[in-house]
Amino acid sequence: MTAPSDQLDDGAPLVSAVVPSTVSTTVAMRELKLELTRFMMSYKFATDEMLTKINILKEEFSAIHDYSPIEHVSSRLKSPEGILKKAVRKGFPLELTGIRDNIQDIAGIRITCSFISDTYRIRDLLAGQRDVSVLQEKDYIHAPKANGYQSLHLIVAIPVFMTDRVQPVTVEIQIRTIAMDFWASLEHKIYYKYNGAVPDTLVEDLRQAADAANRLDVKMELLHDQVVELESVDAGGADLFSFDGLPPFPLPRGLLESFMRGRVEPE
């Protein structure tokens, strides 16, 4: 007699034959979910580490130097959907290693500086740190794009220490002045409004606005340099024991004065 359609030849139910496949699929899905979670978390951790480095520089400049070249810092992390859409659009393999190797702007940080020279100063300070490797640099300040866009772009790699691995993770860093950032924000809004098909007249106006922003950057930096030079002359006869203008110090004033006297008074 032919075995029933829901029975094996030995009489065992068919369901037992498909259980191993179902279990293996469930295990594979769980492992994929864990790897995707680790993948996204590694970029978050890399962003956090770079932000810590940047904020340390910002606080030190504010406390020790005349001013901080870092005006504002922002960050963003591409969504999993956005990552997949870009991978499909670019024709990259839809697996984590391929995505990690080919998409280098999953994590992004934007640093807004006061002056053009500050952008290169911050670039040098970040690139000089031992655990930061600069993989790529595009200097759109020295050589702006045809539409007038200016910014300094870096792709850096930083090690992220996970529980079971050390994972090098890439972060895109954009460094620009306030004027450049204002222009880029307006340009983005215009291109979004026109869905990329911006009228030629507006394109030309944007290019001219970029030139005006650059002239403003140059002029403001010249003014800043003149002010700094005047301040250095005025400070020539300043009282060494004056604490005016210094940030709050976590030690008693008397102790700080003793350290100062020890430096300037002969033994």
C-alpha positions as semicolon CSV with decimal commas, in nm:
position;residue;x (nm);y (nm);z (nm)
1;M;0,000;0,000;0,000
2;T;0,129;0,350;-0,081
3;A;0,220;0,553;0,224
4;P;-0,009;0,849;0,292
5;S;0,113;1,182;0,156
6;D;0,179;1,314;0,508
7;Q;0,382;1,009;0,616
8;L;0,737;0,888;0,544
9;D;0,785;0,534;0,419
10;D;0,852;0,419;0,773
11;G;0,533;0,577;0,903
12;A;0,695;0,879;1,072
13;P;0,517;1,213;1,020
14;L;0,666;1,443;0,755
15;V;0,689;1,730;1,007
16;S;0,987;1,563;1,172
17;A;1,173;1,578;0,842
18;V;1,143;1,954;0,810
19;V;1,223;2,045;1,169
20;P;1,605;2,048;1,119
21;S;1,565;2,287;0,825
22;T;1,337;2,516;1,024
23;V;1,575;2,516;1,319
24;S;1,877;2,592;1,100
25;T;1,691;2,879;0,936
26;T;1,597;3,023;1,275
27;V;1,956;2,995;1,396
28;A;2,084;3,158;1,078
29;M;1,836;3,444;1,115
30;R;1,936;3,493;1,479
31;E;2,306;3,502;1,384
32;L;2,235;3,748;1,103
33;K;2,042;3,973;1,340
34;L;2,332;3,968;1,588
35;E;2,585;4,050;1,316
36;L;2,370;4,333;1,183
37;T;2,338;4,470;1,535
38;R;2,715;4,451;1,587
39;F;2,768;4,608;1,245
40;M;2,553;4,912;1,323
41;M;2,682;4,943;1,680
42;S;3,044;4,947;1,559
43;Y;2,970;5,260;1,355
44;K;2,793;5,421;1,649
45;F;3,090;5,346;1,874
46;A;3,334;5,482;1,615
47;T;3,128;5,802;1,593
48;D;3,124;5,830;1,973
49;E;3,503;5,788;1,989
50;M;3,568;6,052;1,724
51;L;3,323;6,292;1,891
52;T;3,509;6,246;2,219
53;K;3,837;6,334;2,048
54;I;3,684;6,642;1,887
55;N;3,519;6,760;2,209
56;I;3,847;6,720;2,398
57;L;4,015;6,950;2,144
58;K;3,725;7,195;2,166
59;E;3,734;7,211;2,548
60;E;4,113;7,242;2,559
61;F;4,109;7,527;2,307
62;S;3,838;7,704;2,504
63;A;4,028;7,669;2,833
64;I;4,387;7,726;2,723
65;H;4,387;7,931;2,404
66;D;4,233;8,264;2,310
67;Y;3,943;8,103;2,130
68;S;3,821;7,766;2,004
69;P;3,842;7,707;1,628
70;I;3,556;7,458;1,661
71;E;3,222;7,637;1,653
72;H;2,984;7,342;1,620
73;V;2,992;6,963;1,585
74;S;2,716;6,736;1,454
75;S;2,697;6,370;1,360
76;R;2,471;6,129;1,178
77;L;2,444;5,755;1,120
78;K;2,290;5,610;0,806
79;S;1,987;5,389;0,868
80;P;2,002;5,020;0,767
81;E;1,748;5,100;0,495
82;G;1,962;5,384;0,366
83;I;2,271;5,161;0,363
84;L;2,093;4,889;0,164
85;K;1,948;5,140;-0,084
86;K;2,295;5,282;-0,149
87;A;2,444;4,933;-0,187
88;V;2,178;4,840;-0,444
89;R;2,215;5,174;-0,627
90;K;2,594;5,135;-0,648
91;G;2,582;4,765;-0,729
92;F;2,774;4,659;-0,420
93;P;2,738;4,304;-0,285
94;L;2,463;4,275;-0,024
95;E;2,676;4,127;0,251
96;L;2,831;4,298;0,548
97;T;3,197;4,268;0,448
98;G;3,125;4,409;0,103
99;I;2,920;4,694;0,246
100;R;3,190;4,776;0,503
101;D;3,457;4,783;0,231
102;N;3,260;4,987;-0,022
103;I;3,040;5,229;0,175
104;Q;3,260;5,456;0,382
105;D;3,012;5,727;0,482
106;I;2,786;5,518;0,707
107;A;2,907;5,724;1,002
108;G;2,951;6,095;0,946
109;I;3,070;6,392;1,152
110;R;3,058;6,758;1,053
111;I;3,285;7,014;1,220
112;T;3,209;7,382;1,168
113;C;3,506;7,613;1,223
114;S;3,553;7,986;1,254
115;F;3,808;8,040;0,979
116;I;3,961;7,865;0,677
117;S;4,295;7,811;0,852
118;D;4,107;7,643;1,139
119;T;3,978;7,370;0,907
120;Y;4,332;7,260;0,827
121;R;4,440;7,300;1,188
122;I;4,169;7,064;1,308
123;R;4,249;6,826;1,022
124;D;4,613;6,811;1,130
125;L;4,526;6,761;1,499
126;L;4,290;6,471;1,425
127;A;4,516;6,309;1,166
128;G;4,809;6,330;1,408
129;Q;4,645;6,107;1,667
130;R;4,803;5,762;1,677
131;D;4,483;5,559;1,651
132;V;4,336;5,763;1,366
133;S;4,430;5,660;1,011
134;V;4,343;5,894;0,725
135;L;4,236;5,674;0,434
136;Q;4,124;5,948;0,198
137;E;4,119;6,327;0,180
138;K;3,933;6,553;-0,061
139;D;4,013;6,922;-0,033
140;Y;3,718;7,109;-0,182
141;I;3,840;7,428;-0,012
142;H;4,158;7,448;-0,217
143;A;3,976;7,312;-0,525
144;P;3,600;7,383;-0,496
145;K;3,345;7,184;-0,692
146;A;3,206;7,337;-1,011
147;N;2,891;7,455;-0,830
148;G;3,100;7,639;-0,569
149;Y;3,083;7,379;-0,290
150;Q;3,369;7,406;-0,043
151;S;3,459;7,170;0,241
152;L;3,740;6,949;0,362
153;H;3,643;6,580;0,350
154;L;3,829;6,306;0,535
155;I;3,767;5,933;0,549
156;V;3,935;5,804;0,864
157;A;3,955;5,461;1,023
158;I;3,949;5,414;1,399
159;P;3,973;5,087;1,597
160;V;3,661;4,991;1,790
161;F;3,718;4,744;2,072
162;M;3,429;4,498;2,091
163;T;3,396;4,209;2,334
164;D;3,542;3,956;2,091
165;R;3,726;4,162;1,828
166;V;3,896;4,486;1,738
167;Q;3,711;4,625;1,439
168;P;3,855;4,906;1,226
169;V;3,562;5,132;1,136
170;T;3,553;5,418;0,888
171;V;3,405;5,760;0,962
172;E;3,354;6,044;0,716
173;I;3,451;6,384;0,859
174;Q;3,352;6,710;0,692
175;I;3,531;7,023;0,812
176;R;3,410;7,363;0,690
177;T;3,367;7,725;0,796
178;I;3,040;7,881;0,911
179;A;2,998;8,053;0,573
180;M;3,062;7,727;0,384
181;D;2,814;7,544;0,604
182;F;2,546;7,809;0,551
183;W;2,596;7,790;0,174
184;A;2,589;7,409;0,170
185;S;2,268;7,403;0,376
186;L;2,095;7,643;0,136
187;E;2,221;7,452;-0,168
188;H;2,087;7,125;-0,027
189;K;1,744;7,279;0,033
190;I;1,729;7,417;-0,321
191;Y;1,830;7,087;-0,483
192;Y;1,578;6,902;-0,265
193;K;1,300;7,143;-0,361
194;Y;1,370;7,103;-0,733
195;N;1,445;6,730;-0,702
196;G;1,790;6,789;-0,850
197;A;1,665;6,974;-1,159
198;V;1,767;7,323;-1,049
199;P;1,718;7,604;-1,305
200;D;2,039;7,732;-1,460
201;T;1,981;8,081;-1,321
202;L;1,972;7,946;-0,966
203;V;2,282;7,735;-1,028
204;E;2,471;8,046;-1,134
205;D;2,337;8,242;-0,837
206;L;2,457;7,964;-0,605
207;R;2,802;7,972;-0,760
208;Q;2,821;8,347;-0,712
209;A;2,702;8,310;-0,354
210;A;2,980;8,057;-0,294
211;D;3,235;8,310;-0,421
212;A;3,088;8,574;-0,191
213;A;3,106;8,335;0,105
214;N;3,470;8,266;0,029
215;R;3,551;8,637;0,014
216;L;3,375;8,680;0,348
217;D;3,581;8,399;0,501
218;V;3,905;8,558;0,381
219;K;3,805;8,906;0,503
220;M;3,690;8,786;0,845
221;E;4,011;8,593;0,900
222;L;4,218;8,901;0,814
223;L;4,018;9,102;1,069
224;H;4,066;8,829;1,328
225;D;4,442;8,826;1,273
226;Q;4,456;9,203;1,318
227;V;4,264;9,180;1,647
228;V;4,493;8,903;1,775
229;E;4,799;9,111;1,687
230;L;4,662;9,413;1,875
231;E;4,578;9,199;2,177
232;S;4,931;9,058;2,186
233;V;5,073;9,412;2,190
234;D;4,836;9,522;2,468
235;A;4,927;9,216;2,674
236;G;5,297;9,305;2,670
237;G;5,280;9,487;3,003
238;A;5,012;9,275;3,163
239;D;5,038;9,176;3,527
240;L;5,174;8,821;3,547
241;F;4,955;8,755;3,850
242;S;4,634;8,875;3,689
243;F;4,371;8,604;3,648
244;D;4,132;8,818;3,448
245;G;4,001;8,637;3,143
246;L;4,109;8,292;3,259
247;P;3,846;8,020;3,288
248;P;3,742;7,897;3,634
249;F;4,028;7,701;3,791
250;P;3,954;7,400;4,016
251;L;4,234;7,485;4,262
252;P;4,242;7,757;4,530
253;R;4,366;8,091;4,400
254;G;4,641;8,103;4,663
255;L;4,785;7,771;4,548
256;L;4,788;7,885;4,186
257;E;4,960;8,210;4,287
258;S;5,228;8,009;4,471
259;F;5,298;7,806;4,159
260;M;5,326;8,127;3,958
261;R;5,569;8,285;4,203
262;G;5,780;7,971;4,204
263;R;5,819;8,004;3,829
264;V;5,907;8,372;3,815
265;E;6,092;8,441;4,142
266;P;6,462;8,343;4,176
267;E;6,558;8,090;4,439
